[in-house]
Amino acid sequence: MRRVISGRAPDVTVSGAAAHGRFDAEPAGGRLRRLQRRYAPFLDQTSEGNRRLVLVLAAIVGALAVIGLPELLRAFVWGNDVEIPLRAAAHWSAGGQPYPPSAMQVEKGPDLPFLYPPFVLPLVSLFAGLPHDVVTAVWIGLTVLVAAWTCRRLGIPWLAVPFVLAWPPFAEGLITGNVQIMHFAAFVALLYMPGAAAPVQKVLVPARDAVNGILSAGVGVLKVTQLMPVLYLARRRFRAAIVAVAVLGLVFLAMLPLTGIAVYGDWLAQLQRADDPSWHPAGIPLARLLGVPDLVLAFVAGIVVLLVRGRDSAAWLGIAMIVAAPSLHGYGFLFLLPGLLTVRRDLSIAVAALFLGNYHGYAWWLACLIVSYLLVASMRWPWLRARASADRQLDEEPLAGADGVVSAPPVVWADANAG
């Protein structure tokens, strides 16, 4: 006689044996609790299971970064971003044009167009007469040291620092000698201190307005769209923002007798040519992927910087700077690193490997989207954040000392399997 299943309760799961007439049903809630018990050791960040998982993932990602380093060395010209300003300064010193329109026809190598502001030229010209190989080696050695300091400032262990430097966003900047390594170091020095589990966002205090103003100017002194930290300060410490603007103005005025004013017109014209969507060396800025003007995204990013508050406001500032960039390469995604380190390690390592560890523009932007989602979701589910035995609250409270370090009571995040 055929047995017919007419229905089942919504909270009951029928096993595979039901098809053969044996009805050993199990409540769905019980199965869920069993799965929670099985995987809880890996979800609780203080557990031995999760620590081992993170170590295994970190070892795999670190090994892949080192294995891929020779390919990066073949793909990028060693010291290319040092040679470009050296040649431009040499041309300018000889009475030539540092911003020739013909440079826009070049798509690779040291003859790419020089796009930094003219006030850089007198400073770089001091080194243009020296052997360029020596200048390049010294500069890249300095950027390696600064990058290592930046990693330590973000709380990355010494043992992991060499592997992080081999990670593509860092490695591309180090190989080419791009000044973005220095800009990112200034960003981290301005906004972060090392913490027990994740970078600790500094509280902006009046005693450090002058230093913070100088650091914020340093983030974008050579790349205008990276001056958003000045806007960030204007919302929180207006005096520090005034210092930043004054520093930039003094640099401009100090170099003006040497450069003249006409060369600034040539620079702006070159920037306008570089804004051509068909110019491939600009990389993968979001504005080009979406087909919208750069100013639209810059405006949106600026609004975000002015409105965002709380312990992740600096991480959102980094994301806004990426979104607003009119020219973007792998090292531009370094500003995503603080936000990435805010997320629990098993997730952040996976994102770093799968989406930022390869050269595919859509993968990079997907990583940015995932980190943004995790930052938002962590407000509802705190277990998504990196966790130590105690974590510090960083919501710009008046308990900070003169050095900007928070002395607020510790906040312990809930376990992943709590409740």
C-alpha positions, 0 to 999 in steps of 0.5 A: 500500500502506497503511503502519501505525505500530505504535509509536514509542520514548518518546523520539522525537517524530514530526513532522506529516509522519508522517501522510503516510508521511514519518518524519522523527523527532526526539528529544524531548530535542533539541527541548527543548534547542532551546526552552531555547536559544531562550528562555534569553535571557529566562529568565536574569535577568542577560541583556539579553533579560530586562531588556528584558522586565521593562522592557516589563512594568513600563511596561505595568503602570505605564501601566495603574495611571495610567490606572486612577487616575481610576476609583479616585478616583471609587470611593473617598471622598477622605480618608474614613478621616481624616474618620471618626476626626475625627468620632468624636473630635468626638462624644467631646469633646462627651460623645457616644458614639464607638462608636454601634451605629447606625453599623453600618447605614452601608456607605459614607462618613464615617459608617462606624463608628469602630473604632480603640482609645479611646486614639486619641480624645484625640490626634485630638480635638486636630485635630477642631476644625481645618478638616477639609479642611486636616487631611485634606490635610496627612495625605494629603500625609504618607502620600504621603511615607511611602509613597514612603519605603517604596518606596525602602526596599524597593529600588524605583527612584525612576522607578518609585515614582509608578507603584507609588503609583498601583497599587491597593493603595497608591492606595486607602490614599492616596486614603482616607488610611488609616493602613495606609500608616503601619503598612506603613511601620513593618513595612518599617522593622522588617524590611527594607533595600534590596538590589541585586535585592530587599528585604534582610531585616534581622537582628535584633540586640540593639543595636536591641531598643528601636527594633525593639520600638517599630516592631513596636508601631507596626505594630499599635497601631491594628489589634490583629490586626496585632500579629503582629510582636510575636509574631515578635520574641518568637521571635527577640528576646524583649527587643524584644517586651517593649519593644513590649508596654511601649510599648503598655501605656504608651500605654494608661495615659497616655490612660486618665485622659482616656478612662476604662475604660467606653469600652473596653467600647463599643469591644469591643462595636463590634468584635463587631458588626463581626464580623458576616458580613453587614457588607459594609464589612469587605471580603474577609477569608479567614475569611469566604470560607472560612466559619470563625471569625476566631480559627481563622485567627488561631491558624493564622497565629500558629503560622506566625509562631512556626515559620517561619525563614530569609531569607523569614520576614518575607515569611511574616509579612506573608502571615500578617498578611493571612490573620489579618485580620478586616477586609481591603481592597486596602491590606491586601495591601500586606503581600504586597509584600515577598514579591512583590518577592522573586520574579523581576521578570518573574513578580512584575510579572505577578502584581501586574498580573493579580491585585492590579491589579483589584478582585476578592477571589478574584483578590487571594487567588489572588495571595497563594497564588501568591506563597506557592507561589513562596516555597516553590518557590524553595527548590528552584529558586532561579532563581525569586527576584529576582537580581542579580550578587550576592545576600546571605544573610539567615539571621539569622547572627551577622555583622550589624553593630550597625545590623542590616545583614548582612555575610555572604558573597554568595550567587549564585543559579543561572541559570534555564538552568543545568545 
